[in-house]
Amino acid sequence: MTFIKYTATCTIFLLMQLSSASANSDDNAALNQFYTQFTQAFETLDAQKVKSIYAEDACYIPENQSKAITMGRDNIIELYNKFFGKIKHKEARIEVDFRVLDRQVEANNATDIGYYLIRFHPPLDAEEPVSEFAGKFVTVSKKKKDGKWYLTVDTNNRSEPSFYYDAKPTPNLYYGHQFTPLTTAKNDD
C-alpha cells in the first residue's frame, strides 16, 4: 500500500511539474509577444499597437536625466505618439529590434533584461545615411487577474550598438530579426 501511495504521489508531482513547464512556455510566448508588438509599432509609427501591453498604472523611466518618470499607460502612449509624430513629420521611418538576455519569473511577476537597437531611415531625398543607436533595457511585467501579462515598469538607457550585435540568443527568449551592422561607405580620396 505504501508503494502505491508513493507512486501516486510521484505521478502527481510529475504532472504538476509538466503543467508548470507548459505554463512557462505560455508565459514566455506571451512576454516575447511584447517585443513583436513594439517592432510593429515602430515600423508603422502607430502607438496604439503597444497600448494593450502596458498596465493602466505602468511607469516609464526615461534615460534622459532631465525628464521625469512618466506614470500611467495613457501618458506613456502619448510619449510614443509624440515620438512617432516627429518621425512622420520628417517623412522618415524607424525600426527597432530587441535581444532579451535574461528573464526572471516568480509567480505573476517577470523581469526582462536585454539590449535594443533602433535604426533611423531618413527620407530618400535627404540623401543622408541610415543611422542607429542602441541601449540596454529592463522591463517588469505582471500577470493580472485576467491571465494576461502587462508591462508595469519600462526603463532603458544608451549603450554601444556592439553590445546588441554581440548578444547571444537565449533559449525561449525573444531574439528579434537580427539586424546586421551598418556599413559605411569609404572615400577613396
Number of C-alpha atoms within 10 A of each C-alpha: 6 7 8 9 10 11 12 12 12 12 12 12 12 12 12 12 12 12 12 12 12 12 12 14 13 12 19 17 14 14 25 19 14 20 22 18 18 22 22 17 21 23 14 15 22 17 23 14 18 21 20 15 22 24 20 17 14 21 21 22 18 15 16 11 8 7 9 11 15 17 16 16 22 16 16 22 18 15 15 20 16 12 14 22 15 13 19 14 8 12 14 15 18 21 19 23 22 26 28 26 17 16 19 10 16 9 7 14 16 21 18 21 16 21 26 24 24 19 18 16 18 18 15 10 7 11 8 10 14 15 12 16 15 23 19 22 20 18 17 21 23 22 18 12 8 6 10 14 23 24 25 23 19 20 15 20 15 15 16 13 18 11 17 24 17 10 14 12 14 13 10 13 17 24 20 17 12 12 15 7 11 11 7 8 7 6 5 4 3
